[in-house]
Amino acid sequence: MKRSLINVLAVLMVVCLGFAVQASAADKIFLTLASGSPGGAYYPLGGGMSVVVQKTVEGFRCASESTGASVENSRLVGSGDSDMGMVMGSVGYNASQGKAPFEKKYDIVALFQMYPAPQHLVTTAQSKIKTIADLKGKKVSIDVPGSGCSTMAKIILEEAGFDLAKDLTIANLSQTESVQALKDGVVDAVFFNFAYPGSAVMDLAATRDIVLVPMDQKLADKILKKYPYYVKIVIPGKTYSKVDQDVLCLGDSNVMIANKKMKDDVAYKIVKAIYSNVKEGQYALINVHPVAAQLTPQNAINSPLPLHPGAAKYFKEVGALK
């Protein structure tokens, strides 16, 4: 009798424990973050953000996935296979609109813009180039064919009124080749596209008196009407040696996206956790990658994709949105 009672109690304990485990698991939210491949900024930053979410948000579990980056991540998040992902703004915009290389529209929104990638137009003081109009008759490197940088450079030059075949000489040099070509006087100006401060520009500034040519406000507005996935970006003065003034640029953005179906409170908690751990705390993202310094609420809201309502709630709380 006693043994039977003990056996019954043991079974009940196992059953109750099983229910407790199930209840505990049910209380947790499991998230995946599609980042990028090793070597770029997405991979370490995505890993760092996953750690922040898992360690600082009660009941959240978050894992970072290594992926092929923007195009793959747009599909993963849009189809619900990943909860959030890192993409270039132009790629995310095209995914939301069903434009090439995407075969359909994906229901994705922005949690935040991570950091901008301004289109630097760099020359030297001795070139006397001060505006985009001054490029007429000059030799300009726009990066390798098919790159995002060369695509944007062509758009800027054509919208500025240049005939690329007649009005200037185009060179399709890599970043490394462009740096050396500008140092040697082989080209007069160079387009670069990357987050600031960019090592290529810092290399040039170390040995040359560089000039960052600003984007004209009216030209920027004209381009943005045709290409709404680009954004205005200001490179702060003193980012580079001897460039003391703020410089207006056009650029692409790097955006953390989510599926539109993500719950508002989940989006809110993710965004709050990340922006509370940029520069401070045990899991500070600035210690993961220096580009995290640009994770500011002001940058966050400047995305070509609409903000998720849960994210917007946080940015309103901190005064970045009205």
JOZI-V541818 format. One record per residue. SS is DSSP state (hx for helix, st for strand, lp for the rest). PHI is phi in radians with two decimals (999 if undefined). BURIAL is # if it has 16 or more other C-alpha atoms within 10 Angstrom, else .. Layout:
# JOZI-V541818
ss = [SS:SS]
phi = [PHI:PHI]
burial = [BURIAL:BURIAL]
This chain:
# JOZI-V541818
ss = [lp:hx:hx:hx:hx:hx:hx:hx:hx:hx:hx:hx:hx:hx:hx:hx:hx:hx:hx:hx:hx:hx:hx:hx:hx:hx:hx:lp:st:st:st:st:st:st:lp:lp:lp:lp:lp:lp:hx:hx:hx:hx:hx:hx:hx:hx:hx:hx:hx:hx:hx:hx:hx:hx:lp:lp:lp:st:st:st:st:st:st:lp:lp:lp:lp:hx:hx:hx:hx:hx:hx:hx:hx:hx:lp:lp:lp:lp:lp:st:st:st:st:st:hx:hx:hx:hx:hx:hx:hx:hx:hx:lp:lp:lp:lp:lp:lp:lp:lp:lp:lp:st:st:st:st:st:st:st:st:st:st:st:st:st:st:st:st:st:hx:hx:hx:lp:lp:lp:lp:hx:hx:hx:hx:lp:lp:lp:st:st:st:lp:lp:lp:lp:lp:lp:hx:hx:hx:hx:hx:hx:hx:hx:hx:hx:hx:hx:lp:lp:lp:lp:lp:lp:lp:lp:lp:st:st:st:lp:lp:lp:hx:hx:hx:hx:hx:hx:hx:hx:hx:hx:lp:lp:lp:lp:st:st:st:st:st:lp:lp:lp:lp:lp:hx:hx:hx:hx:hx:hx:hx:hx:hx:lp:lp:st:st:st:lp:lp:lp:lp:hx:hx:hx:hx:hx:hx:hx:hx:hx:hx:lp:lp:lp:lp:st:st:st:st:st:lp:lp:lp:lp:lp:lp:lp:lp:lp:lp:lp:st:st:st:st:st:st:st:st:st:st:st:st:st:lp:lp:lp:lp:hx:hx:hx:hx:hx:hx:hx:hx:hx:hx:hx:hx:lp:lp:lp:lp:lp:lp:lp:lp:lp:hx:hx:hx:lp:lp:hx:hx:hx:hx:hx:lp:lp:hx:hx:hx:hx:lp:lp:lp:lp:lp:lp:st:lp:hx:hx:hx:hx:hx:hx:hx:hx:hx:lp:lp:lp:lp:lp]
phi = [999:-1.09:-1.12:-1.09:-1.12:-1.09:-1.10:-1.10:-1.09:-1.09:-1.08:-1.07:-1.13:-1.10:-1.08:-1.10:-1.10:-1.07:-1.11:-1.13:-1.11:-1.09:-1.12:-1.11:-1.14:-1.15:-1.31:-1.58:-1.95:-1.77:-2.17:-2.14:-2.12:-1.47:-1.86:-2.81:-1.77:-0.98:2.05:-1.73:-1.36:-1.04:-1.08:-1.20:-1.18:-1.09:-1.11:-1.12:-1.16:-1.09:-1.10:-1.00:-1.10:-1.19:-1.47:-2.02:-1.92:-1.08:1.50:-1.75:-2.14:-2.42:-2.17:-1.57:-1.97:-1.36:-2.42:-1.49:1.38:-0.90:-1.14:-1.08:-1.13:-1.07:-1.21:-1.08:-1.27:-1.11:-1.59:1.50:-1.38:-2.27:-1.45:-2.64:-2.82:-1.74:-2.50:-1.24:-0.99:-1.12:-1.21:-1.07:-1.07:-1.10:-1.13:-1.22:-1.76:1.25:-1.69:-0.88:-1.59:-1.68:-1.58:-2.77:-1.40:-1.95:-1.44:-2.12:-2.38:-1.62:-1.47:-3.05:-1.36:-1.32:-2.77:-1.48:-2.16:-1.24:-1.47:-1.35:-1.99:-1.99:-2.48:-2.02:-1.04:-1.26:-1.28:1.19:-1.44:-2.12:-2.35:-1.08:-1.05:-1.24:-1.32:-1.00:1.45:-1.71:-1.76:-2.23:-1.59:-2.07:1.55:-1.25:-1.01:1.50:-1.32:-1.08:-1.14:-1.17:-1.07:-1.19:-1.05:-1.10:-1.07:-1.05:-1.16:-1.17:-1.21:-1.40:1.78:-1.45:-1.58:-1.10:-1.47:-2.00:-1.56:-2.73:-1.85:-1.65:-2.06:-1.76:-1.80:-1.21:-1.02:-1.10:-1.14:-1.14:-1.02:-1.16:-1.12:-1.23:-1.06:-1.48:1.38:-1.29:-2.13:-1.65:-2.72:-2.42:-1.68:-2.23:-2.26:-2.92:-1.16:-1.62:-1.38:-1.57:-1.09:-1.12:-1.25:-1.12:-1.07:-1.11:-1.15:-1.24:-2.23:-2.35:-1.45:-1.52:-2.26:-1.68:-1.41:-1.35:-1.41:-1.22:-1.02:-1.17:-1.14:-1.06:-1.10:-1.09:-1.19:-1.14:-1.17:-1.51:-2.23:-1.20:-1.46:-1.45:-2.38:-1.41:-2.38:-1.88:-1.49:-1.10:-0.99:1.31:-1.12:-2.08:-1.00:1.22:-1.91:-1.52:-1.66:-1.08:-2.19:-1.37:-2.34:-1.69:-2.90:-1.70:-2.14:-2.06:-2.13:-1.57:-1.84:-2.47:-1.27:-0.99:-1.42:-1.01:-1.12:-1.01:-1.22:-1.19:-1.05:-1.04:-1.17:-1.08:-1.12:-1.07:-1.08:-1.13:-1.35:-1.56:-2.29:-1.37:-2.04:-2.20:1.72:-1.08:-1.96:-0.92:-1.22:-1.08:-1.43:-1.55:-2.72:-1.08:-1.14:-1.08:-1.05:-1.60:-1.40:-2.04:-1.00:-1.17:-1.23:-1.03:-1.49:-1.64:-2.08:-1.28:-1.83:-1.13:-1.32:-1.09:-0.96:-1.16:-1.21:-1.02:-1.03:-1.13:-1.21:-1.23:-1.08:-1.64:1.52:-1.38:-2.08:-1.60]
burial = [.:.:.:.:.:.:.:.:.:.:.:.:.:.:.:.:.:.:.:.:.:.:.:.:.:.:.:.:.:.:#:#:#:#:#:#:.:.:.:.:#:#:#:#:#:#:#:#:#:#:#:#:#:#:#:#:#:.:.:#:#:#:#:#:#:#:#:.:#:#:#:#:#:#:#:#:#:#:.:#:.:#:#:#:#:#:#:#:#:#:#:#:#:#:#:#:#:.:.:.:.:#:.:.:.:#:#:#:#:#:#:#:#:#:#:#:#:#:#:#:#:#:#:#:.:.:#:.:#:.:.:#:.:.:#:#:.:#:#:#:#:#:#:#:.:.:.:#:#:#:.:#:#:#:#:#:#:.:.:#:.:#:.:.:.:.:.:#:#:#:#:#:#:.:#:.:.:#:#:#:#:#:#:.:.:.:#:#:#:#:#:#:#:#:#:#:.:#:.:.:#:#:.:#:#:.:.:#:.:#:#:#:#:#:#:#:.:.:.:#:.:.:#:.:.:.:.:.:#:#:#:#:#:#:#:.:.:.:#:#:#:.:#:.:.:.:#:#:#:#:#:#:#:#:#:#:#:#:#:#:.:#:.:.:.:#:#:#:#:#:#:#:#:#:#:.:#:#:.:.:.:.:#:#:#:#:#:#:.:.:#:#:.:#:#:#:#:.:#:#:#:#:#:#:#:#:#:#:#:#:#:#:#:#:#:.:.:.:.:.:.:.]
